[in-house]
Amino acid sequence: MLCAIFTLFPEAIRPYLAESILGIAHEKGKLRTELINFRDYTTDAHRTVDDRPFGGGPGMVLKPEPIFDAVEDAERKHGPFHKILLCPRGATFHQKRARELLQQERLLFLCGRYEGFDERIRTGMTWDEISIGDYVLAGGELAALVVVESIARLMPGVLGCEDSPKLESFETELLDYPQFTRPREYRGMGVPEVLMSGNHKEVAKWRLAESRRLTEIKNQRT
């Protein structure tokens, strides 16, 4: 999969793409990422990517010209992308959506800044609008990394254990059960006896019950 991330701050996110799961995905040839600074597609001496909004108001708005030119250039080079606009209007991202996006050959992420986009960026191209939650960030870079990492870890061969993604939170609409490891006792806190019993049927029963309990607690909080 090729993921093209359009950002004004490529160096801010480049190191993360080379580490941990994303680094493994790159090394194994499962993932390619291209960081595109759409400031490089400006034509004025000041390399202007934003301007004041018509009608007044606070802040600055991203201009359409450099973004259109950058996207069109990328698609000339690589072919059509499934284009993702990271914005508050988008549908909230979830695990099922990650699995759907895994089927795409090429993904393009547009990371906003300032007070948002000129609306013609939204209406002049076909976008899959995604939000990672109802809160405000300085830009879309972190959101892009969230989506890319959630997809990359589903790619076969990226995680050490092939069954890991199938057993995690949200894959079965249940949260993962509590996990314990050595030492058996730590600061007066022990491990549930059922996990030490060697009875796999009882362990599975306990884990399912805990997953349901934790999911119910989460649902009550939301």
C-alpha positions as a LaTeX table, in Angstrom:
\begin{tabular}{lrrr}
\hline
Residue & $x$ (\AA) & $y$ (\AA) & $z$ (\AA) \\
\hline
Met1 & 0.00 & 0.00 & 0.00 \\
Leu2 & 1.14 & 3.51 & $-0.82$ \\
Cys3 & 0.11 & 6.22 & 1.65 \\
Ala4 & 0.72 & 9.79 & 0.54 \\
Ile5 & 0.47 & 12.30 & 3.39 \\
Phe6 & 0.03 & 15.93 & 2.36 \\
Thr7 & 1.35 & 18.14 & 5.14 \\
Leu8 & 3.10 & 21.44 & 5.78 \\
Phe9 & 5.29 & 19.70 & 8.39 \\
Pro10 & 6.70 & 16.49 & 6.89 \\
Glu11 & 9.73 & 16.44 & 9.17 \\
Ala12 & 7.48 & 16.45 & 12.23 \\
Ile13 & 6.02 & 13.06 & 11.33 \\
Arg14 & 8.81 & 11.38 & 9.36 \\
Pro15 & 10.57 & 9.87 & 12.43 \\
Tyr16 & 7.42 & 8.17 & 13.69 \\
Leu17 & 6.87 & 6.47 & 10.34 \\
Ala18 & 10.27 & 4.77 & 10.71 \\
Glu19 & 9.67 & 3.32 & 14.19 \\
Ser20 & 7.93 & 0.30 & 15.71 \\
Ile21 & 5.02 & $-1.20$ & 13.74 \\
Leu22 & 5.20 & 1.34 & 10.94 \\
Gly23 & 8.94 & 0.78 & 10.62 \\
Ile24 & 8.38 & $-2.97$ & 10.36 \\
Ala25 & 5.66 & $-2.47$ & 7.74 \\
His26 & 8.10 & $-0.43$ & 5.66 \\
Glu27 & 10.96 & $-2.91$ & 6.09 \\
Lys28 & 8.78 & $-5.83$ & 5.01 \\
Gly29 & 7.57 & $-3.98$ & 1.94 \\
Lys30 & 3.96 & $-3.94$ & 3.07 \\
Leu31 & 3.76 & $-0.15$ & 3.28 \\
Arg32 & 5.22 & 2.81 & 1.41 \\
Thr33 & 4.71 & 6.36 & 2.58 \\
Glu34 & 5.34 & 9.55 & 0.69 \\
Leu35 & 5.34 & 12.87 & 2.51 \\
Ile36 & 4.29 & 15.75 & 0.28 \\
Asn37 & 4.64 & 19.36 & 1.40 \\
Phe38 & 2.00 & 21.22 & $-0.57$ \\
Arg39 & 3.89 & 24.46 & 0.10 \\
Asp40 & 6.19 & 23.21 & $-2.67$ \\
Tyr41 & 3.32 & 23.77 & $-5.10$ \\
Thr42 & 2.95 & 27.49 & $-4.44$ \\
Thr43 & 3.93 & 29.94 & $-7.17$ \\
Asp44 & 4.45 & 33.24 & $-5.33$ \\
Ala45 & 7.69 & 34.53 & $-3.82$ \\
His46 & 6.43 & 34.06 & $-0.25$ \\
Arg47 & 5.22 & 30.47 & $-0.84$ \\
Thr48 & 1.79 & 31.35 & 0.51 \\
Val49 & $-0.55$ & 28.48 & 1.40 \\
Asp50 & $-3.17$ & 30.42 & 3.38 \\
Asp51 & $-5.14$ & 33.65 & 3.26 \\
Arg52 & $-7.79$ & 35.61 & 5.16 \\
Pro53 & $-11.36$ & 34.25 & 4.88 \\
Phe54 & $-13.91$ & 36.12 & 2.80 \\
Gly55 & $-16.55$ & 37.63 & 5.08 \\
Gly56 & $-14.08$ & 38.13 & 7.89 \\
Gly57 & $-13.39$ & 36.05 & 10.95 \\
Pro58 & $-10.41$ & 34.81 & 12.97 \\
Gly59 & $-7.42$ & 32.97 & 11.60 \\
Met60 & $-6.35$ & 31.98 & 8.13 \\
Val61 & $-7.73$ & 29.45 & 5.63 \\
Leu62 & $-5.78$ & 27.07 & 3.38 \\
Lys63 & $-5.88$ & 28.17 & $-0.25$ \\
Pro64 & $-7.11$ & 25.78 & $-2.95$ \\
Glu65 & $-4.43$ & 26.24 & $-5.64$ \\
Pro66 & $-1.40$ & 24.51 & $-4.06$ \\
Ile67 & $-3.49$ & 21.63 & $-2.75$ \\
Phe68 & $-5.22$ & 20.96 & $-6.07$ \\
Asp69 & $-1.87$ & 21.11 & $-7.87$ \\
Ala70 & $-0.20$ & 18.80 & $-5.36$ \\
Val71 & $-2.97$ & 16.18 & $-5.45$ \\
Glu72 & $-3.16$ & 16.22 & $-9.24$ \\
Asp73 & 0.61 & 15.84 & $-9.51$ \\
Ala74 & 0.59 & 12.83 & $-7.18$ \\
Glu75 & $-2.17$ & 11.16 & $-9.17$ \\
Arg76 & $-0.32$ & 11.75 & $-12.42$ \\
Lys77 & 2.70 & 9.98 & $-10.94$ \\
His78 & 1.00 & 7.10 & $-9.13$ \\
Gly79 & $-2.56$ & 6.81 & $-10.42$ \\
Pro80 & $-5.84$ & 7.51 & $-8.57$ \\
Phe81 & $-5.82$ & 7.60 & $-4.78$ \\
His82 & $-8.57$ & 6.96 & $-2.29$ \\
Lys83 & $-8.48$ & 10.46 & $-0.84$ \\
Ile84 & $-9.03$ & 11.06 & 2.88 \\
Leu85 & $-9.81$ & 14.49 & 4.30 \\
Leu86 & $-9.02$ & 14.61 & 8.02 \\
Cys87 & $-11.60$ & 17.03 & 9.44 \\
Pro88 & $-14.24$ & 17.49 & 12.17 \\
Arg89 & $-17.09$ & 16.84 & 9.73 \\
Gly90 & $-15.87$ & 13.35 & 9.01 \\
Ala91 & $-17.30$ & 10.09 & 10.28 \\
Thr92 & $-15.59$ & 8.94 & 13.47 \\
Phe93 & $-12.81$ & 6.47 & 12.70 \\
His94 & $-13.09$ & 2.93 & 14.09 \\
Gln95 & $-11.58$ & $-0.53$ & 13.68 \\
Lys96 & $-14.07$ & $-1.67$ & 11.04 \\
Arg97 & $-13.15$ & 1.37 & 8.93 \\
Ala98 & $-9.46$ & 0.46 & 9.26 \\
Arg99 & $-10.18$ & $-2.99$ & 7.84 \\
Glu100 & $-12.12$ & $-1.45$ & 4.95 \\
Leu101 & $-9.28$ & 0.94 & 4.10 \\
Leu102 & $-6.84$ & $-1.97$ & 4.19 \\
Gln103 & $-8.35$ & $-3.08$ & 0.88 \\
Gln104 & $-7.19$ & 0.09 & $-0.90$ \\
Glu105 & $-4.01$ & 0.12 & $-2.99$ \\
Arg106 & $-3.28$ & 3.84 & $-2.55$ \\
Leu107 & $-4.41$ & 6.24 & 0.20 \\
Leu108 & $-3.98$ & 10.01 & 0.22 \\
Phe109 & $-4.28$ & 11.99 & 3.47 \\
Leu110 & $-4.74$ & 15.75 & 3.51 \\
Cys111 & $-3.65$ & 17.28 & 6.82 \\
Gly112 & $-5.25$ & 20.64 & 7.49 \\
Arg113 & $-3.85$ & 23.57 & 9.45 \\
Tyr114 & $-5.00$ & 26.99 & 10.64 \\
Glu115 & $-8.79$ & 27.55 & 10.51 \\
Gly116 & $-9.40$ & 24.87 & 7.91 \\
Phe117 & $-9.74$ & 24.50 & 4.14 \\
Asp118 & $-11.21$ & 26.62 & 1.42 \\
Glu119 & $-14.52$ & 24.83 & 0.83 \\
Arg120 & $-13.68$ & 24.33 & $-2.84$ \\
Ile121 & $-10.98$ & 21.86 & $-1.79$ \\
Arg122 & $-13.75$ & 19.76 & $-0.26$ \\
Thr123 & $-16.25$ & 20.08 & $-3.11$ \\
Gly124 & $-13.79$ & 20.04 & $-6.03$ \\
Met125 & $-12.49$ & 16.54 & $-5.31$ \\
Thr126 & $-13.98$ & 13.31 & $-4.02$ \\
Trp127 & $-13.03$ & 12.78 & $-0.39$ \\
Asp128 & $-13.61$ & 10.20 & 2.31 \\
Glu129 & $-13.98$ & 12.51 & 5.31 \\
Ile130 & $-12.66$ & 11.06 & 8.58 \\
Ser131 & $-12.45$ & 12.37 & 12.14 \\
Ile132 & $-10.58$ & 10.67 & 14.98 \\
Gly133 & $-12.75$ & 12.33 & 17.66 \\
Asp134 & $-14.59$ & 15.41 & 18.78 \\
Tyr135 & $-11.70$ & 17.60 & 19.89 \\
Val136 & $-9.43$ & 20.14 & 18.25 \\
Leu137 & $-5.81$ & 19.58 & 17.18 \\
Ala138 & $-3.38$ & 22.00 & 15.60 \\
Gly139 & $-3.42$ & 20.00 & 12.38 \\
Gly140 & $-4.23$ & 16.67 & 10.76 \\
Glu141 & $-0.79$ & 15.08 & 11.07 \\
Leu142 & $-1.50$ & 13.12 & 14.24 \\
Ala143 & $-4.84$ & 11.99 & 12.83 \\
Ala144 & $-3.11$ & 10.74 & 9.68 \\
Leu145 & $-0.63$ & 8.74 & 11.76 \\
Val146 & $-3.47$ & 7.23 & 13.78 \\
Val147 & $-5.23$ & 6.00 & 10.65 \\
Val148 & $-2.06$ & 4.77 & 8.91 \\
Glu149 & $-0.85$ & 2.85 & 11.95 \\
Ser150 & $-4.22$ & 1.23 & 12.58 \\
Ile151 & $-4.22$ & $-0.02$ & 8.98 \\
Ala152 & $-0.56$ & $-1.08$ & 8.89 \\
Arg153 & $-0.85$ & $-3.33$ & 11.92 \\
Leu154 & $-3.61$ & $-5.27$ & 10.13 \\
Met155 & $-1.34$ & $-6.08$ & 7.19 \\
Pro156 & $-0.39$ & $-9.77$ & 7.13 \\
Gly157 & 3.15 & $-10.34$ & 8.36 \\
Val158 & 3.55 & $-7.00$ & 10.13 \\
Leu159 & 2.76 & $-8.19$ & 13.66 \\
Gly160 & 4.76 & $-11.04$ & 15.17 \\
Cys161 & 1.66 & $-13.14$ & 15.81 \\
Glu162 & $-0.82$ & $-13.49$ & 12.95 \\
Asp163 & $-3.73$ & $-13.97$ & 15.37 \\
Ser164 & $-3.02$ & $-10.81$ & 17.36 \\
Pro165 & $-5.26$ & $-8.46$ & 15.36 \\
Lys166 & $-8.16$ & $-10.92$ & 15.50 \\
Leu167 & $-8.12$ & $-11.04$ & 19.31 \\
Glu168 & $-7.80$ & $-7.33$ & 20.12 \\
Ser169 & $-10.26$ & $-4.75$ & 21.35 \\
Phe170 & $-13.00$ & $-3.78$ & 18.88 \\
Glu171 & $-12.40$ & $-6.72$ & 16.53 \\
Thr172 & $-15.35$ & $-8.59$ & 18.11 \\
Glu173 & $-17.05$ & $-5.42$ & 19.38 \\
Leu174 & $-15.66$ & $-6.27$ & 22.81 \\
Leu175 & $-12.73$ & $-4.75$ & 24.67 \\
Asp176 & $-9.74$ & $-6.95$ & 25.33 \\
Tyr177 & $-9.62$ & $-8.81$ & 28.65 \\
Pro178 & $-7.08$ & $-7.91$ & 31.38 \\
Gln179 & $-3.59$ & $-9.33$ & 30.90 \\
Phe180 & $-1.04$ & $-10.37$ & 33.54 \\
Thr181 & 2.58 & $-11.49$ & 33.44 \\
Arg182 & 5.43 & $-12.13$ & 35.91 \\
Pro183 & 5.88 & $-11.56$ & 38.78 \\
Arg184 & 2.89 & $-13.39$ & 40.18 \\
Glu185 & 2.80 & $-11.03$ & 43.17 \\
Tyr186 & 3.68 & $-7.34$ & 42.99 \\
Arg187 & 3.14 & $-4.78$ & 45.74 \\
Gly188 & 0.42 & $-6.87$ & 47.26 \\
Met189 & $-1.39$ & $-7.34$ & 43.96 \\
Gly190 & $-1.81$ & $-10.86$ & 42.66 \\
Val191 & $-2.92$ & $-12.63$ & 39.50 \\
Pro192 & $-6.40$ & $-14.19$ & 39.25 \\
Glu193 & $-6.17$ & $-17.83$ & 40.23 \\
Val194 & $-8.02$ & $-19.02$ & 37.15 \\
Leu195 & $-5.11$ & $-17.87$ & 34.98 \\
Met196 & $-2.76$ & $-20.10$ & 36.96 \\
Ser197 & $-5.04$ & $-23.14$ & 36.88 \\
Gly198 & $-4.01$ & $-24.56$ & 33.51 \\
Asn199 & $-7.70$ & $-25.09$ & 32.73 \\
His200 & $-7.97$ & $-23.54$ & 29.27 \\
Lys201 & $-11.76$ & $-23.77$ & 29.17 \\
Glu202 & $-12.10$ & $-21.87$ & 32.43 \\
Val203 & $-9.49$ & $-19.32$ & 31.33 \\
Ala204 & $-11.44$ & $-18.67$ & 28.11 \\
Lys205 & $-14.67$ & $-18.35$ & 30.08 \\
Trp206 & $-13.09$ & $-15.84$ & 32.50 \\
Arg207 & $-11.60$ & $-13.80$ & 29.67 \\
Leu208 & $-14.92$ & $-13.57$ & 27.82 \\
Ala209 & $-16.71$ & $-12.50$ & 30.99 \\
Glu210 & $-14.07$ & $-9.83$ & 31.66 \\
Ser211 & $-14.28$ & $-8.54$ & 28.09 \\
Arg212 & $-18.03$ & $-8.18$ & 28.41 \\
Arg213 & $-17.72$ & $-6.50$ & 31.81 \\
Leu214 & $-15.16$ & $-3.95$ & 30.60 \\
Thr215 & $-17.13$ & $-3.23$ & 27.43 \\
Glu216 & $-20.26$ & $-2.59$ & 29.49 \\
Ile217 & $-18.33$ & $-0.18$ & 31.74 \\
Lys218 & $-17.00$ & 1.67 & 28.70 \\
Asn219 & $-20.47$ & 1.93 & 27.19 \\
Gln220 & $-21.80$ & 3.39 & 30.41 \\
Arg221 & $-19.03$ & 6.03 & 30.40 \\
Thr222 & $-19.86$ & 7.11 & 26.85 \\
\hline
\end{tabular}
